[in-house]
């Protein structure tokens, strides 16, 4: 894993010390170091959005695939994608060491209610291994000396559906939710619900959990090859935060990233520019 695995708490602590503010806990228990680029990104004003580059070591994504027919259990498979888009499964050998082998998607048929996020099932029943890309949004604002409390639209990202994309539903998976309040306390028990892009078909929607906890959901949209679609993440039950590291994944074989930024309610609360 590369340095993006570090949590926002370390970034908030470094930022607080850099700004000379006294609101964050400086106990020194967190020994995580930051690269110059990470420090620069989190201390720059505004929202920072970037593609996580894993060209040197491959990107890691955990996907859950349904067990073979007849079972109700699930198997978690960790996959690594190299710079050429080749997907490998991470396994443990007989000596307890991690090793990689070519990833072969399970031969299953995704149901309408519980699709397999590792395999996209198209309208004609064929399946394809996705080329996963991860987008990261970093933001911190300690100038308020308090938390930002809002509910509603959070972040919006625009994609173009690539020409030749097969008809089907393609998931937008929320993979990392690291939120920190002004007291440098990481928010716990964040719930999520993914969205889908329906290509030349009706888009299905994930069932959001019934919870009173901090919840991030993604809308579902539909379009045809060549169309642009907007993916919007929304927040509810927000207890307040002053910094976040938010990441999501999509199939880059189908969706071409265009741009993105703060959606209406977050932009208003944080007094930053709204996208689009």
C-alpha positions in Angstrom: 0.0 0.0 0.0 1.2 3.5 -0.7 1.1 6.5 1.5 -2.6 7.3 0.9 -3.5 4.7 3.6 -2.5 7.1 6.3 -5.5 8.5 8.1 -6.7 12.0 8.3 -6.0 12.3 12.0 -2.3 12.5 11.2 -2.9 15.1 8.6 -5.1 17.2 10.9 -2.5 17.1 13.6 0.3 18.2 11.2 -2.0 20.9 9.8 -3.0 22.2 13.3 0.7 22.5 14.3 1.5 24.3 11.0 -1.3 26.8 11.5 -0.5 27.2 15.2 -4.0 26.4 16.4 -4.6 24.9 19.8 -7.8 23.0 19.1 -6.3 19.6 18.2 -5.0 16.9 20.4 -1.1 16.9 20.3 -0.5 13.9 22.5 2.2 12.6 20.0 0.8 9.1 20.0 0.4 9.1 16.2 3.9 8.6 14.7 2.7 8.6 11.0 5.0 10.6 8.8 3.9 12.6 5.7 5.6 13.1 2.4 6.1 16.7 1.1 3.4 16.2 -1.5 0.9 15.0 1.1 1.7 17.8 3.5 1.4 20.3 0.6 -1.9 18.9 -0.5 -3.6 19.0 2.9 -2.4 22.4 3.7 -3.4 24.0 0.5 -6.7 25.9 0.7 -9.7 24.3 -0.8 -10.7 20.8 -1.8 -8.0 18.6 -3.3 -9.1 15.9 -5.7 -6.7 13.5 -7.3 -6.3 10.1 -8.9 -4.4 7.7 -6.6 -1.4 6.6 -8.6 -0.2 3.1 -7.8 1.9 2.6 -10.9 4.9 1.6 -8.8 3.3 -1.0 -6.6 -0.2 -1.5 -7.9 -3.5 -0.4 -6.3 -5.2 -2.5 -3.7 -8.9 -2.9 -3.5 -10.9 -5.3 -1.4 -13.9 -6.8 -3.1 -16.6 -9.1 -1.8 -17.8 -11.8 -4.2 -20.7 -14.2 -3.8 -19.9 -17.8 -2.9 -20.6 -20.5 -5.5 -24.2 -21.4 -6.1 -26.1 -22.9 -3.2 -24.2 -21.0 -0.5 -25.3 -18.0 1.5 -21.8 -17.1 2.8 -19.5 -14.6 1.2 -15.8 -14.7 0.4 -13.6 -11.6 0.6 -10.9 -11.4 -2.1 -8.2 -8.8 -2.0 -7.0 -7.8 -5.5 -4.1 -5.8 -6.8 -4.1 -4.0 -10.1 -0.7 -3.1 -11.7 0.0 -0.2 -14.0 -1.0 -2.1 -17.1 -4.4 -2.9 -15.7 -3.7 -6.6 -14.9 -5.5 -7.8 -11.8 -4.0 -10.2 -9.3 -5.4 -11.9 -6.2 -3.5 -11.6 -3.0 -3.2 -15.0 -1.2 -1.3 -16.4 1.8 1.1 -19.3 1.0 1.8 -22.3 3.1 4.5 -20.4 5.0 2.2 -17.6 5.9 3.7 -15.1 3.3 1.6 -13.0 1.0 1.8 -13.8 -2.7 -0.1 -12.8 -5.8 -1.7 -15.0 -8.5 -3.7 -14.0 -11.6 -7.2 -13.1 -10.5 -10.0 -15.2 -12.0 -13.5 -13.8 -11.3 -15.9 -16.4 -9.8 -18.3 -17.9 -12.2 -21.5 -16.4 -10.7 -24.5 -14.4 -12.0 -25.1 -11.2 -10.2 -28.6 -10.8 -9.1 -30.5 -7.5 -9.3 -30.5 -7.1 -5.5 -27.0 -8.1 -4.7 -24.6 -7.6 -7.6 -21.0 -8.9 -7.5 -18.8 -5.7 -7.4 -15.9 -7.6 -8.8 -17.7 -8.7 -11.9 -20.0 -6.6 -14.1 -22.8 -8.5 -15.6 -24.1 -7.0 -18.9 -27.5 -7.3 -20.4 -26.5 -10.2 -22.6 -25.2 -12.1 -19.6 -21.5 -11.7 -20.4 -19.1 -10.5 -17.7 -15.8 -8.5 -17.7 -13.1 -7.8 -15.2 -13.2 -4.0 -14.5 -10.1 -1.7 -14.6 -10.4 -0.1 -11.2 -9.5 3.6 -10.6 -9.6 5.2 -7.2 -10.3 8.9 -6.7 -9.4 10.7 -3.5 -10.8 13.9 -2.1 -8.8 15.6 0.7 -10.0 18.7 2.6 -9.3 20.4 5.9 -10.4 23.7 7.4 -9.4 24.7 10.9 -10.0 28.4 10.5 -13.5 28.1 12.0 -12.0 26.5 15.1 -14.9 24.2 15.2 -16.8 21.6 13.1 -18.8 21.9 10.0 -22.3 20.6 10.4 -24.5 20.0 7.4 -26.6 17.3 5.8 -27.3 16.9 2.2 -25.2 16.9 -1.0 -21.5 16.4 -0.3 -19.3 15.8 -3.4 -20.2 15.6 -7.1 -18.1 14.0 -9.8 -18.7 14.1 -13.6 -18.0 11.1 -15.8 -18.3 10.4 -19.5 -19.6 6.9 -20.5 -17.0 5.6 -22.9 -18.0 4.7 -26.4 -18.5 1.0 -26.8 -19.4 0.5 -23.1 -21.5 -2.6 -22.8 -25.0 -2.3 -21.4 -25.3 -3.1 -17.7 -25.0 -1.7 -14.2 -21.6 -0.5 -13.0 -21.0 0.1 -9.3 -19.5 3.3 -7.7 -17.9 1.8 -4.5 -17.1 4.0 -1.5 -13.8 2.5 -0.3 -12.4 4.9 2.3 -14.1 7.2 4.8 -11.7 8.9 7.2 -13.3 11.9 8.8 -11.9 13.9 11.7 -13.5 16.6 13.9 -11.8 19.7 15.1 -10.7 18.0 18.3 -8.7 15.6 16.1 -11.0 12.7 17.0 -11.7 10.3 14.1 -15.4 9.7 13.5 -16.3 6.0 14.0 -19.0 3.8 12.6 -19.5 5.6 9.3 -22.0 3.7 7.1 -22.1 3.8 3.3 -24.2 2.8 0.4 -22.8 2.6 -3.1 -24.4 3.8 -6.3 -24.6 2.6 -9.9 -24.2 3.9 -13.4 -26.7 2.1 -15.6 -25.4 2.1 -19.2 -28.2 1.8 -21.7 -30.4 0.3 -19.0 -32.2 1.4 -15.9 -29.8 2.1 -13.0 -30.3 0.1 -9.8 -29.9 1.6 -6.4 -28.2 0.2 -3.3 -30.2 -0.3 -0.2 -29.0 2.3 2.3 -28.7 0.9 5.9 -31.3 2.0 8.4 -29.0 3.8 10.8 -28.7 6.8 13.0 -24.9 6.8 12.4 -23.0 9.1 10.0 -24.1 7.9 6.6 -22.7 8.6 3.1 -24.8 7.5 0.1 -24.2 7.6 -3.6 -26.9 8.3 -6.2 -27.5 6.1 -9.2 -27.7 7.5 -12.7 -28.1 6.2 -16.2 -27.0 7.1 -19.7 -25.7 5.8 -23.0 -22.2 5.6 -24.4 -21.0 9.2 -25.1 -23.2 10.7 -22.4 -21.9 12.6 -19.4 -23.4 11.7 -16.0 -23.0 13.2 -12.5 -22.3 11.1 -9.5 -23.2 12.8 -6.2 -22.4 11.6 -2.7 -24.7 12.8 0.1 -24.3 12.9 3.9 -26.9 12.4 6.6 -26.7 12.2 10.5 -23.6 14.4 10.3 -22.0 14.9 13.8 -19.6 17.5 12.4 -16.1 17.3 11.0 -13.2 19.6 10.1 -11.2 17.3 7.8 -11.6 14.2 5.6 -9.9 11.7 3.3 -12.7 10.3 1.1 -12.0 7.7 -1.6 -14.2 5.9 -4.1 -13.7 3.4 -7.0 -15.2 2.9 -10.5 -14.6 0.9 -13.6 -12.3 3.1 -15.9 -13.0 0.8 -18.8 -16.6 2.2 -18.8 -16.3 5.6 -17.1 -13.9 8.4 -18.0 -13.4 10.9 -15.2 -14.1 14.5 -16.3 -14.1 16.7 -13.2 -15.5 17.1 -9.7 -15.8 19.2 -6.6 -18.0 20.2 -3.7 -21.7 19.7 -4.0 -24.3 22.2 -2.9 -24.7 21.7 0.8 -21.0 21.1 1.6 -20.0 24.0 -0.6 -22.4 26.3 1.3 -21.3 25.1 4.7 -17.6 25.3 4.0 -17.9 28.6 1.9 -16.1 27.1 -1.1 -16.9 26.9 -4.8 -19.7 24.6 -5.8 -19.3 22.1 -8.7 -20.3 22.4 -11.4 
